[in-house]
């Protein structure tokens, strides 16, 4: 009887974990390309653009934009998405380093981000766009 209960419990645990993995949203490429990447290029008073630091010499590296262009092409955007996936927890903005490192500590962010704190609150429009994407937003 104990063996049957143990097997049944194991099956329920595995099934629950599989459902949890399946429930994680997909990070939409078009939303990333059209709504997220422009945030990396946005000017902020007193701070460098995300791109300035993250196109060189940081663990999270975005593709360099060739001279004469102002945006990434599709191939470069796909490489950027792959880099960003490492710092995002699909479905959970609060555990995604992409959102929490540049967020002010008193707003729930991490205590340190070498590039400064870009957002003072989780209500900041850029922060909300990023959070929506992490939660599974798509281009309509």
NORMOVEN-V348208 format. One record per residue. N is the residue number from 1. RES is the residue in three letters. OMEGA is omega in degrees with one decimal (999 if undefined). NEAR is the number of other C-alpha atoms within 12 Angstrom. D_LAST is the distance of its C-alpha to the last C-alpha in whole Angstrom. Layout:
N_RES_OMEGA_NEAR_D_LAST ; N_RES_OMEGA_NEAR_D_LAST
This chain:
1_UNK_178.3_7_53 ; 2_UNK_179.8_8_52 ; 3_UNK_179.4_9_51 ; 4_UNK_179.3_10_49 ; 5_UNK_179.5_11_47 ; 6_UNK_179.3_12_46 ; 7_UNK_179.5_13_45 ; 8_UNK_178.4_14_43 ; 9_UNK_179.7_14_42 ; 10_UNK_179.2_14_41 ; 11_UNK_179.1_14_38 ; 12_UNK_179.2_14_37 ; 13_UNK_179.7_14_36 ; 14_UNK_179.4_14_35 ; 15_UNK_177.7_14_32 ; 16_UNK_179.0_14_31 ; 17_UNK_179.0_14_30 ; 18_UNK_177.8_13_29 ; 19_UNK_179.9_13_26 ; 20_UNK_178.7_14_26 ; 21_UNK_-179.6_15_25 ; 22_UNK_-176.8_13_22 ; 23_UNK_179.8_15_21 ; 24_UNK_-178.1_19_20 ; 25_UNK_175.7_22_16 ; 26_UNK_176.0_25_15 ; 27_UNK_-173.2_31_14 ; 28_UNK_-177.7_27_11 ; 29_UNK_-177.4_28_12 ; 30_UNK_176.4_21_10 ; 31_UNK_177.5_28_9 ; 32_UNK_-176.0_34_13 ; 33_UNK_-173.0_30_13 ; 34_UNK_-175.6_25_12 ; 35_UNK_-176.2_28_12 ; 36_UNK_-178.3_36_15 ; 37_UNK_176.8_35_17 ; 38_UNK_176.6_22_18 ; 39_UNK_-179.9_28_19 ; 40_UNK_-178.3_36_22 ; 41_UNK_-174.3_27_23 ; 42_UNK_175.4_20_23 ; 43_UNK_176.7_16_26 ; 44_UNK_-178.1_19_28 ; 45_UNK_176.9_11_31 ; 46_UNK_-178.5_10_34 ; 47_UNK_173.8_20_32 ; 48_UNK_172.2_22_31 ; 49_UNK_177.3_23_27 ; 50_UNK_-176.8_32_26 ; 51_UNK_-175.4_31_26 ; 52_UNK_-179.7_23_30 ; 53_UNK_-172.0_23_31 ; 54_UNK_171.8_25_29 ; 55_UNK_-179.0_24_29 ; 56_UNK_166.9_15_33 ; 57_UNK_173.6_14_35 ; 58_UNK_178.0_17_33 ; 59_UNK_176.4_14_32 ; 60_UNK_-174.3_26_29 ; 61_UNK_171.6_25_29 ; 62_UNK_177.4_30_26 ; 63_UNK_175.5_31_26 ; 64_UNK_176.4_26_28 ; 65_UNK_-178.9_23_27 ; 66_UNK_178.3_12_30 ; 67_UNK_179.7_8_32 ; 68_UNK_177.2_8_31 ; 69_UNK_178.7_9_27 ; 70_UNK_-178.1_15_25 ; 71_UNK_178.2_25_22 ; 72_UNK_171.7_28_21 ; 73_UNK_-175.2_18_21 ; 74_UNK_-179.5_18_19 ; 75_UNK_179.4_16_22 ; 76_UNK_177.8_22_23 ; 77_UNK_178.4_29_19 ; 78_UNK_175.6_23_20 ; 79_UNK_176.5_23_23 ; 80_UNK_178.7_31_22 ; 81_UNK_178.9_32_19 ; 82_UNK_177.7_21_22 ; 83_UNK_-176.7_21_24 ; 84_UNK_178.7_33_22 ; 85_UNK_-178.0_25_22 ; 86_UNK_-176.7_19_25 ; 87_UNK_179.7_24_25 ; 88_UNK_170.8_31_22 ; 89_UNK_-177.4_27_22 ; 90_UNK_-179.9_32_19 ; 91_UNK_-174.4_24_19 ; 92_UNK_178.9_25_21 ; 93_UNK_-175.7_30_21 ; 94_UNK_175.0_27_25 ; 95_UNK_180.0_21_26 ; 96_UNK_-179.5_28_24 ; 97_UNK_177.8_28_26 ; 98_UNK_-178.9_39_23 ; 99_UNK_-170.5_42_23 ; 100_UNK_-179.8_35_26 ; 101_UNK_-179.6_30_29 ; 102_UNK_179.8_35_28 ; 103_UNK_179.0_35_27 ; 104_UNK_-178.1_25_31 ; 105_UNK_-178.7_21_33 ; 106_UNK_174.4_16_34 ; 107_UNK_179.0_22_30 ; 108_UNK_-178.0_24_30 ; 109_UNK_176.9_28_30 ; 110_UNK_-175.5_25_32 ; 111_UNK_-175.7_17_35 ; 112_UNK_169.8_18_35 ; 113_UNK_-175.2_23_33 ; 114_UNK_-178.7_20_35 ; 115_UNK_-179.3_22_32 ; 116_UNK_-179.4_25_33 ; 117_UNK_-174.9_32_30 ; 118_UNK_-176.8_36_27 ; 119_UNK_-179.1_32_26 ; 120_UNK_-178.4_24_29 ; 121_UNK_175.7_21_26 ; 122_UNK_174.9_26_23 ; 123_UNK_179.0_18_22 ; 124_UNK_-177.1_19_22 ; 125_UNK_178.6_17_19 ; 126_UNK_-179.7_29_18 ; 127_UNK_-178.7_33_20 ; 128_UNK_176.8_25_17 ; 129_UNK_177.7_28_14 ; 130_UNK_-179.2_44_16 ; 131_UNK_178.4_34_17 ; 132_UNK_179.3_30_13 ; 133_UNK_179.6_38_12 ; 134_UNK_178.9_35_16 ; 135_UNK_174.5_26_15 ; 136_UNK_179.5_26_12 ; 137_UNK_178.3_24_9 ; 138_UNK_175.0_22_6 ; 139_UNK_-178.1_17_4 ; 140_UNK_999_8_0
